């Protein structure tokens, strides 16, 4: 099992973090899109708390992913036109930035709303900003907009991966799939 990235594929740790963060972001999306419609009560409070705790986990995992990426080496090289390589690099940069900015905007929104932020009930995190209704509105709006921008970029990212797989047949998607190996990977 290859832990670090190579010229031809992402390493096992990069793959694990990629798919784990994607799964958590999907859970966050479902929670975030449905929790406001829940009736007031303990279930709503628990759902908000879970959303916030997973969000902080995504932030921590993204920081870990950035550290790992610095340690594990650069992304596998892409073949194809220069503009595609530039777009892939830009898309990755935007995805990384959004997955840091969204949890931070949620944390700031929570702080401005004057709520304590407990990570899975274990400990409180410090406030990022003072309690302030105007800041609350700004960070709430930012949190929502950043989420919808993330949705658009993820759709484009997935569409590009599927295009590479089904149209170009160049193995780009296979580089991130842990269960796929080629003869080239084994040598």
URDAGI-V144335 format. One record per backbone hydrogen bond with DSSP energy under -1.0 kcal/mol. NH is the residue of the N-H (numbers start at 1). CO is the residue of the C=O. E is the energy in kcal/mol with one decimal. If there is no record, write none. Layout:
nh:NH co:CO e:E
nh:NH co:CO e:E
//
This chain:
nh:6 co:9 e:-2.8
nh:10 co:175 e:-1.7
nh:12 co:2 e:-3.3
nh:13 co:3 e:-1.1
nh:15 co:11 e:-2.5
nh:16 co:12 e:-2.7
nh:17 co:13 e:-2.7
nh:18 co:14 e:-2.4
nh:19 co:15 e:-2.6
nh:20 co:16 e:-2.5
nh:21 co:17 e:-2.5
nh:22 co:18 e:-2.2
nh:23 co:19 e:-2.4
nh:24 co:20 e:-2.5
nh:25 co:21 e:-2.7
nh:26 co:22 e:-2.3
nh:27 co:23 e:-2.1
nh:28 co:24 e:-2.8
nh:29 co:25 e:-2.5
nh:30 co:26 e:-2.2
nh:31 co:27 e:-2.7
nh:32 co:28 e:-3.4
nh:33 co:29 e:-2.4
nh:34 co:30 e:-1.3
nh:35 co:31 e:-2.7
nh:37 co:34 e:-1.1
nh:38 co:35 e:-1.0
nh:45 co:41 e:-1.9
nh:46 co:42 e:-2.7
nh:47 co:43 e:-2.2
nh:48 co:44 e:-2.5
nh:49 co:45 e:-2.4
nh:50 co:46 e:-2.4
nh:51 co:47 e:-2.6
nh:52 co:48 e:-2.5
nh:53 co:49 e:-2.5
nh:54 co:50 e:-2.8
nh:55 co:51 e:-2.1
nh:56 co:52 e:-2.3
nh:57 co:53 e:-1.9
nh:58 co:54 e:-2.6
nh:59 co:55 e:-2.1
nh:60 co:56 e:-2.4
nh:61 co:57 e:-2.9
nh:62 co:58 e:-2.6
nh:63 co:59 e:-2.1
nh:64 co:60 e:-2.4
nh:65 co:61 e:-2.7
nh:66 co:62 e:-2.4
nh:67 co:63 e:-2.2
nh:68 co:64 e:-3.0
nh:69 co:65 e:-2.7
nh:70 co:66 e:-1.9
nh:71 co:67 e:-1.9
nh:72 co:68 e:-4.1
nh:85 co:81 e:-1.7
nh:86 co:82 e:-2.4
nh:87 co:83 e:-2.3
nh:88 co:84 e:-2.6
nh:89 co:85 e:-2.2
nh:90 co:86 e:-2.7
nh:91 co:87 e:-2.9
nh:92 co:88 e:-2.4
nh:93 co:89 e:-2.3
nh:94 co:90 e:-2.6
nh:95 co:91 e:-2.7
nh:96 co:92 e:-2.7
nh:97 co:93 e:-2.5
nh:98 co:94 e:-2.8
nh:99 co:95 e:-2.3
nh:101 co:97 e:-2.9
nh:102 co:98 e:-2.9
nh:104 co:100 e:-1.7
nh:105 co:101 e:-2.7
nh:106 co:102 e:-2.2
nh:107 co:103 e:-2.6
nh:108 co:104 e:-2.5
nh:109 co:105 e:-2.5
nh:110 co:106 e:-2.6
nh:111 co:107 e:-2.3
nh:112 co:108 e:-2.9
nh:113 co:109 e:-1.8
nh:114 co:111 e:-1.6
nh:115 co:110 e:-2.2
nh:119 co:123 e:-2.7
nh:122 co:119 e:-2.5
nh:125 co:117 e:-3.0
nh:132 co:112 e:-1.7
nh:136 co:132 e:-2.6
nh:137 co:133 e:-1.9
nh:138 co:134 e:-2.1
nh:139 co:135 e:-3.0
nh:140 co:136 e:-2.2
nh:141 co:137 e:-2.3
nh:142 co:138 e:-2.5
nh:143 co:139 e:-2.6
nh:144 co:140 e:-2.1
nh:145 co:141 e:-2.6
nh:146 co:142 e:-2.9
nh:147 co:143 e:-1.7
nh:148 co:144 e:-2.1
nh:149 co:145 e:-2.3
nh:150 co:146 e:-2.4
nh:151 co:147 e:-2.4
nh:152 co:148 e:-2.0
nh:153 co:149 e:-2.5
nh:154 co:150 e:-3.0
nh:155 co:151 e:-2.4
nh:156 co:152 e:-2.2
nh:157 co:153 e:-2.7
nh:158 co:154 e:-3.0
nh:159 co:155 e:-2.7
nh:160 co:156 e:-2.5
nh:161 co:157 e:-2.2
nh:162 co:158 e:-2.6
nh:163 co:159 e:-2.5
nh:164 co:160 e:-2.6
nh:165 co:161 e:-1.9
nh:166 co:162 e:-3.3
nh:167 co:163 e:-2.2
nh:168 co:163 e:-2.2
nh:170 co:164 e:-1.7
nh:175 co:171 e:-1.0
nh:176 co:173 e:-1.8
nh:180 co:177 e:-1.3
nh:186 co:182 e:-1.2
//
